[in-house]
Amino acid sequence: MKISLKDQFDRSSIETIFDGFYNDPDCKIGQLARRFYIDQFEVCFDQEGNIHSEDGPAIIGRSSMNPDAFLNAWYQNGVFHRLRQPAIDASNVTHSRGVSVQEWYQNGVRHRERGPAAIQSYCGISGPFREKEEWYSNGLLHRIGGPAVKTFDSFTREDYAAHYRAGEKVSEQTTFRQMTCHPQVRL
């Protein structure tokens, strides 16, 4: 069963329909929807009423204010789940800045075998930009052979890295890069 909220409800009444999306501060979809100004949704459910889709995103969100803003989320049996691709893919690009979020989940927990399970990028037309990567294994910050959390901010030219093993912080380090100009990032 698929419900298209963009045809039936405006932003003022969507809060009453999807109370968990907008009013629950811990709801990931609500956080991203507010952050990216997403106010139009299509949601797929299974027979038991769980958010679920076998062949595409279970939640497709768009913004009525910005056609380049989107939020796609893959669910199975009511939890984030997608193999080999991000289960959450959201972006909001305007003429002056861009924000992008990708998160990998398996069976409701952040997990990715060969890469970061959470990537956030923020940029302007010609800089400055920030990027953050987090590596997860079975819901815990974890990485062998490198930092599990990495951030870079081109405005402050600061690098931050923290090493985690099975959710426990092992070490952290902050360094500063020498740069002559801001690199351009395209989302």
TORPATI-467173 format. One line per 4 residues: their letters; for each residue x negated, y, z of N, C-alpha, C. Coordinates in steps of 0.05 Angstrom, whole numbers, plus 5000, padded with zeros to 4 digits. Layout:
residues N
A> X/Y/Z/X/Y/Z/X/Y/Z | ...
This chain:
residues 187
MKIS> 4983/4977/5000/5000/5000/5000/4982/5025/5000 | 4988/5044/4983/4972/5068/4981/4990/5092/4986 | 4981/5110/5003/4996/5134/5009/4980/5158/4999 | 4993/5175/4984/4980/5199/4974/4990/5223/4990
LKDQ> 4973/5233/5007/4982/5255/5024/4982/5282/5009 | 4966/5283/4988/4964/5309/4973/4991/5315/4960 | 5006/5295/4953/5032/5300/4940/5054/5305/4961 | 5051/5296/4986/5073/5297/5005/5070/5318/5027
FDRS> 5045/5325/5033/5041/5342/5057/5021/5364/5051 | 5024/5387/5064/5004/5408/5062/4986/5406/5087 | 4965/5422/5088/4946/5420/5110/4958/5425/5137 | 4979/5441/5140/4990/5447/5166/5004/5422/5178
SIET> 5016/5405/5161/5029/5382/5172/5012/5357/5172 | 4990/5357/5158/4973/5333/5157/4962/5326/5184 | 4958/5346/5201/4948/5341/5228/4967/5324/5244 | 4993/5327/5240/5011/5310/5255/5012/5282/5243
IFDG> 5007/5279/5217/5008/5252/5205/4983/5237/5211 | 4960/5250/5209/4934/5236/5214/4921/5249/5239 | 4934/5245/5262/4925/5256/5287/4896/5247/5292 | 4890/5223/5287/4863/5212/5291/4842/5226/5274
FYND> 4849/5233/5249/4830/5247/5232/4822/5274/5242 | 4841/5291/5249/4835/5319/5255/4832/5325/5284 | 4846/5312/5301/4846/5320/5329/4828/5303/5347 | 4819/5280/5338/4801/5264/5354/4772/5273/5348
PDCK> 4758/5285/5367/4731/5295/5362/4711/5273/5355 | 4717/5248/5362/4699/5226/5356/4705/5212/5330 | 4726/5221/5316/4733/5208/5290/4715/5218/5268 | 4700/5200/5256/4681/5207/5235/4694/5219/5211
IGQL> 4717/5209/5202/4731/5220/5179/4741/5248/5185 | 4751/5252/5209/4760/5279/5217/4738/5299/5218 | 4715/5291/5229/4692/5309/5230/4683/5318/5202 | 4681/5298/5184/4673/5305/5156/4694/5320/5142
ARRF> 4720/5314/5146/4742/5328/5133/4742/5358/5141 | 4738/5363/5167/4737/5391/5176/4712/5405/5165 | 4690/5391/5165/4664/5403/5157/4664/5410/5127 | 4676/5392/5110/4676/5396/5081/4703/5408/5071
YIDQ> 4720/5416/5089/4746/5429/5082/4763/5410/5065 | 4764/5384/5072/4780/5365/5058/4808/5366/5068 | 4828/5370/5051/4855/5373/5060/4875/5357/5043 | 4865/5340/5024/4882/5323/5008/4870/5295/5010
FEVC> 4888/5275/5016/4879/5248/5020/4896/5228/5005 | 4883/5206/4997/4897/5182/4988/4885/5160/5006 | 4903/5144/5019/4894/5124/5038/4907/5097/5031 | 4891/5076/5031/4901/5049/5026/4902/5033/5052
FDQE> 4924/5018/5055/4928/5001/5079/4932/4972/5071 | 4926/4954/5089/4933/4926/5085/4960/4920/5097 | 4969/4895/5096/4995/4887/5106/4999/4892/5136 | 4977/4891/5151/4979/4896/5180/4977/4925/5188
GNIH> 4974/4943/5168/4972/4971/5174/4944/4982/5178 | 4924/4965/5174/4896/4974/5176/4888/4989/5151 | 4870/5008/5154/4859/5021/5130/4841/5001/5117 | 4846/4995/5091/4833/4973/5078/4835/4975/5047
SEDG> 4814/4969/5034/4814/4966/5005/4792/4947/4996 | 4799/4929/4978/4780/4909/4968/4764/4920/4944 | 4775/4938/4928/4763/4945/4903/4757/4975/4899 | 4752/4989/4920/4745/5018/4919/4747/5030/4946
PAII> 4744/5057/4947/4747/5070/4973/4775/5068/4983 | 4778/5063/5009/4804/5062/5022/4814/5090/5028 | 4796/5109/5032/4803/5137/5036/4789/5154/5014 | 4805/5169/5000/4794/5187/4980/4804/5215/4988
GRSS> 4786/5232/4995/4793/5259/5003/4782/5280/4985 | 4798/5301/4980/4790/5323/4963/4797/5349/4977 | 4786/5371/4967/4792/5397/4978/4808/5413/4958 | 4829/5426/4967/4845/5443/4949/4830/5469/4944
MNPD> 4810/5476/4961/4795/5501/4958/4771/5498/4940 | 4759/5474/4939/4734/5470/4924/4736/5444/4909 | 4738/5444/4882/4740/5419/4867/4714/5402/4868 | 4692/5413/4878/4667/5398/4880/4663/5385/4907
AFLN> 4683/5388/4925/4681/5376/4951/4697/5350/4951 | 4684/5329/4963/4698/5303/4964/4689/5287/4988 | 4706/5268/4995/4700/5249/5017/4712/5222/5009 | 4695/5202/5006/4703/5175/5000/4693/5157/5022
AWYQ> 4711/5140/5032/4704/5121/5054/4715/5093/5047 | 4697/5074/5050/4704/5046/5044/4709/5032/5071 | 4732/5019/5073/4741/5005/5097/4749/4977/5089 | 4744/4958/5107/4757/4932/5105/4767/4925/5133
NGVF> 4792/4917/5135/4805/4909/5160/4802/4931/5181 | 4804/4956/5173/4805/4978/5192/4778/4988/5201 | 4756/4978/5191/4729/4988/5199/4713/4994/5174 | 4694/5013/5177/4676/5020/5155/4661/4995/5146
HRLR> 4661/4990/5120/4647/4966/5110/4642/4969/5080 | 4617/4966/5071/4611/4965/5043/4583/4953/5041 | 4580/4934/5022/4554/4921/5018/4537/4936/4997 | 4512/4941/5003/4492/4952/4985/4497/4980/4975
QPAI> 4517/4993/4985/4524/5021/4978/4534/5035/5003 | 4533/5062/5003/4543/5076/5027/4573/5072/5031 | 4581/5068/5055/4610/5065/5062/4623/5093/5065 | 4607/5113/5071/4616/5141/5072/4599/5157/5052
DASN> 4612/5171/5034/4599/5187/5015/4614/5214/5014 | 4602/5235/5023/4616/5261/5024/4597/5283/5015 | 4609/5303/5002/4593/5325/4991/4610/5350/4989 | 4598/5373/4993/4611/5398/4988/4590/5417/4976
VTHS> 4593/5422/4950/4574/5439/4936/4588/5464/4927 | 4577/5487/4934/4588/5513/4925/4567/5527/4908 | 4572/5551/4900/4553/5566/4884/4527/5573/4899 | 4528/5574/4926/4505/5582/4941/4492/5561/4959
RGVS> 4506/5539/4963/4495/5518/4981/4507/5491/4975 | 4494/5471/4986/4505/5444/4983/4499/5428/5008 | 4518/5410/5015/4516/5393/5037/4524/5365/5028 | 4508/5345/5035/4514/5318/5026/4509/5299/5050
VQEW> 4527/5279/5053/4525/5259/5074/4530/5232/5061 | 4512/5212/5067/4516/5185/5059/4510/5167/5083 | 4528/5148/5089/4523/5130/5112/4530/5101/5104 | 4513/5083/5111/4517/5054/5105/4528/5040/5129
YQNG> 4549/5025/5126/4561/5009/5148/4566/4981/5138 | 4564/4962/5157/4573/4935/5152/4588/4926/5177 | 4613/4917/5172/4630/4908/5194/4633/4929/5217 | 4635/4954/5209/4640/4975/5229/4615/4987/5243
VRHR> 4591/4977/5237/4567/4988/5250/4548/4998/5228 | 4533/5019/5235/4512/5028/5216/4492/5007/5212 | 4486/5001/5187/4467/4980/5181/4458/4983/5152 | 4432/4981/5147/4421/4980/5120/4394/4965/5122
ERGP> 4390/4947/5103/4366/4930/5103/4341/4945/5094 | 4342/4959/5072/4317/4970/5060/4320/5000/5055 | 4325/5015/5075/4328/5043/5071/4343/5056/5094 | 4344/5082/5095/4358/5096/5116/4388/5090/5114
AAIQ> 4401/5087/5137/4430/5081/5138/4446/5107/5140 | 4433/5129/5145/4447/5156/5146/4428/5176/5134 | 4439/5191/5114/4423/5212/5100/4440/5237/5100 | 4429/5259/5109/4443/5285/5108/4424/5305/5094
SYCG> 4435/5319/5075/4419/5340/5061/4434/5366/5060 | 4420/5388/5065/4431/5414/5064/4412/5431/5047 | 4423/5446/5028/4405/5463/5012/4420/5487/5001 | 4404/5507/4994/4413/5530/4979/4405/5528/4951
ISGP> 4410/5548/4935/4403/5548/4906/4373/5544/4903 | 4357/5559/4917/4328/5557/4913/4314/5552/4940 | 4328/5541/4959/4318/5535/4986/4330/5554/5005 | 4325/5554/5030/4312/5532/5044/4331/5507/5045
FREK> 4319/5484/5052/4335/5460/5054/4326/5444/5079 | 4344/5427/5088/4339/5409/5110/4347/5381/5101 | 4333/5362/5111/4341/5334/5105/4336/5318/5130 | 4354/5299/5134/4352/5281/5157/4358/5253/5149
EEWY> 4341/5234/5157/4345/5205/5151/4344/5190/5178 | 4362/5171/5180/4363/5154/5204/4365/5125/5194 | 4347/5108/5205/4346/5080/5198/4360/5063/5220 | 4379/5047/5213/4394/5031/5232/4393/5001/5224
SNGL> 4393/4984/5244/4397/4956/5240/4418/4946/5261 | 4440/4936/5251/4462/4927/5268/4470/4947/5289 | 4473/4972/5281/4483/4993/5298/4462/5007/5316 | 4437/4998/5315/4416/5009/5332/4395/5023/5315
LHRI> 4385/5046/5324/4363/5058/5311/4339/5039/5312 | 4328/5032/5288/4307/5012/5287/4293/5014/5260 | 4266/5013/5262/4250/5012/5238/4222/5002/5245 | 4213/4983/5229/4185/4973/5231/4170/4986/5208
GGPA> 4146/4997/5214/4129/5008/5194/4134/5037/5187 | 4149/5051/5204/4154/5079/5200/4174/5090/5220 | 4179/5116/5219/4198/5128/5238/4227/5121/5231 | 4243/5116/5251/4272/5111/5247/4288/5136/5244
VKTF> 4278/5159/5253/4290/5185/5250/4269/5203/5238 | 4277/5215/5215/4259/5234/5202/4275/5259/5194 | 4265/5283/5200/4278/5307/5191/4256/5325/5180 | 4264/5341/5160/4247/5361/5149/4263/5386/5144
DSFT> 4253/5409/5153/4266/5435/5149/4246/5453/5134 | 4253/5460/5109/4234/5476/5093/4233/5505/5103 | 4254/5515/5117/4253/5542/5127/4232/5545/5149 | 4233/5526/5168/4213/5527/5190/4188/5511/5183
REDY> 4189/5496/5160/4167/5478/5151/4160/5458/5173 | 4180/5449/5187/4176/5430/5209/4185/5402/5201 | 4168/5383/5207/4174/5355/5204/4178/5343/5232 | 4198/5326/5235/4202/5312/5260/4205/5283/5254
AAHY> 4192/5266/5269/4194/5237/5266/4195/5224/5293 | 4213/5204/5296/4216/5189/5320/4217/5159/5313 | 4201/5144/5327/4200/5115/5322/4218/5101/5343 | 4234/5083/5333/4253/5067/5349/4250/5038/5343
RAGE> 4252/5021/5363/4254/4992/5360/4278/4983/5376 | 4297/4971/5362/4322/4960/5374/4335/4981/5392 | 4337/5006/5383/4351/5027/5398/4334/5041/5418 | 4310/5032/5424/4293/5045/5444/4272/5063/5431
KVSE> 4270/5088/5440/4251/5106/5429/4223/5098/5437 | 4205/5095/5418/4177/5087/5423/4159/5111/5423 | 4163/5130/5404/4147/5154/5403/4161/5175/5386 | 4152/5200/5388/4162/5221/5371/4140/5241/5365
QTTF> 4143/5256/5343/4122/5274/5335/4134/5296/5318 | 4124/5321/5322/4132/5344/5306/4107/5356/5294 | 4108/5360/5267/4086/5372/5253/4096/5395/5235 | 4078/5411/5226/4085/5433/5208/4070/5430/5182
RQMT> 4085/5433/5159/4073/5431/5133/4064/5458/5123 | 4043/5458/5107/4035/5483/5093/4048/5482/5066 | 4064/5503/5060/4078/5505/5035/4075/5533/5024 | 4073/5536/4997/4071/5562/4985/4099/5572/4975
CHPQ> 4117/5553/4970/4144/5561/4961/4164/5540/4970 | 4189/5547/4969/4210/5528/4976/4216/5509/4953 | 4215/5484/4957/4222/5465/4935/4252/5467/4930 | 4260/5462/4905/4288/5461/4898/4298/5433/4902
VRL> 4323/5431/4912/4336/5405/4916/4362/5406/4902 | 4368/5386/4886/4394/5384/4873/4410/5362/4885 | 4435/5367/4891/4452/5347/4903/4467/5334/4880
